[in-house]
Amino acid sequence: MPIVKITRKVFLEDSQGRTFSDVVNDESQPFDIVLTFFNNADRQNRMEDSELHHDRAPLAGVVRELESLPEVDQFLSAVHSKKTTRFRQAVGVLVRMIMENRGWEKTGRKGSLGVRSPRQSRTPAHNTGGLAFWFVRAERYQKVEGMPFQTVKERCQEFEETSKTQQPAVKA
């Protein structure tokens, strides 16, 4: 699949993206670095693989690498909770735009990326467990034309239904 390239202009033309103009236009926030990060074919493929092969949100496929960028880590480690929350939400919008342009749609469900630590005063909100240190949840997606594989839940349900019909009758 060809790479989806999202620019500042494209992001701000999106109906949801434009609501994050404060993030895009704030030079103290590493939004341009995030755009460069996500405008990468390998990362976009890993985002799709995360849904297809690992049954996890697309962000799960790249979140550790994203959080390891010094500018992103430094920004998210700041105590400015409103700014960091808006920034993480803008990343979610960017992921949506990429996934939709690659033939995916939102499911309306969120997938876990981490377990938030108990809030300490004057410390940034971070996770104590899970996949990500700064991100807690991320949107889940499905292919518009349908998923090529069943989920474990779907397979289990199908297996249990098939097992009931194939069991021999019990003699009394």
N, C-alpha and C positions, 0 to 999 in steps of 0.2 A: 504494500500500500504506500502511496506517495506521502511524503511528510506534510503535515498541516502546519503552516506558518502563521502564527498569531503575532501581529505587531501591536504597538500601543494604540494606533488608529483603529485597527480591527477590534481590539478589546473594547475601546470606548464607543464603538458603533453598536456593540451588542447591547440589547435592552437591559440585561442584568449587569454587564460589565461597566456600563456608564454610571451605575450607582456607586462604583468604586473609584471614581475619578480622584478622590482624596488620596487613595493609595498610589495610583498611577502617577499623580502629579507631585507627590511628596518625595523630594530628592533624598530624604533621610531613609527612605524605604527601598530595599533592593529589588524593586519590581522589574527593572530592565534585566537584571541578572537572572531572575526567574523566567522571564520571557526567553532569553537565550538558552537557558537550561531546558525548557520544554520544547523549544523549536529544534528538536533533535530526533532523527528517525529511530535510533536505537532505543531511546527512552520511550518514545511513543509506542513502539512495538512491545516493550516491557509492560507498559500500562495495559495494553490489550491482553498480553499473556497473563497478567495478573488476574483478570476477569475470567478468561477462557480456561486456563490450566491450573490456577491456584484458588479459584473461587473467592477472590479478595478484590477489594476496591482498586481501581486503576492506580490511585496514588500510592498504594502499598508497594507497587512494583518499582517505585523510584524515590520513595520518601526518605530512606536513609541517605541516599546520595544527595538529595536536595538539602536535607538538614545538615549535611557535612560541609556544605559550601560556607566558608568563613563569614561572608557578609550576611547570609541568611541566619546562621547560628547566632552571630553577634546581635542582629536585630531582634530575633525572637527571644534572646536571653535578657532583653531590656524589661524593665518593670512596667512599661507603658501598656497595660493590658488591653485597652481599647484599640490602640494602634496595632498591636500584634494580632488581636482577634480579627480586625478588618483585613489585615494582610493575609492571614490564613484563609479567610473567606474568599478573598480575591484569587488566591491560588486554586480554590475549589471551582470558581467560575472559569478560570483558565482551563482546568482539566475538563470541565463540561464542554467547553467550546471545541477542544481538540477531539474529545470522544464523539461528539455529535457529528463533527466533520469527517470522522472515520467510520460512520455508519452505526453508531451506538445511540441508545436513548436511556434516560434516567429510569430507574426502577421505583424510586420513591423510598428506597431503603438506604440505610447507612451501614457501613462496615466499620468495625473497630480497628483503630491503629495503635491505641495505647490505653493505659490505665492511668488516669490523672492522679497526681500525688495530692495528699491533703494540703490545702492552701495555707501557706505560711505568710505572715505579713511581710511585705517588702521583698518577697522573692518572686521571680517570674513563675507563671503556671507551666509546669512540665509534667511528664509522665514518669512513673516508677516502674512500669512494665509494658510489655507489648512490643510492637515493631518500631514505633516512632517515639521520639523524645518530646517533640513539640505539638504534633497533630494528634487529636483524639479520635475523630471520626472522619469518614470520607464517603461520598456518594457512590452507590453501586450502579452498574450499567448492564444493559443487555443489548445484543445485536438487534437491529431493527427487523432483519429478516428471520430472526429466531436464533436461538443458541444451538451450536452443534453438539453440545454434550448436556446430559441431564445433571442436575445437582445431586449430591449424595442423598438429600432429603427426598427428591423425586424418585431416585432409584430405589431407595428403601421402601417407599410407599408402594411402588410398582412390584417390588420383590415380595412384600408382605401380601399384597392382593393376589399375586400369582401363586404363592405358597398355599394360601387358603383353598384355592380352587383345585390344586394338584394333590392335596393330602387325601390319602385313602380314607374311606369311611371307617369309623371306629365301631367294632362289633361289641354288642352288649353281652 
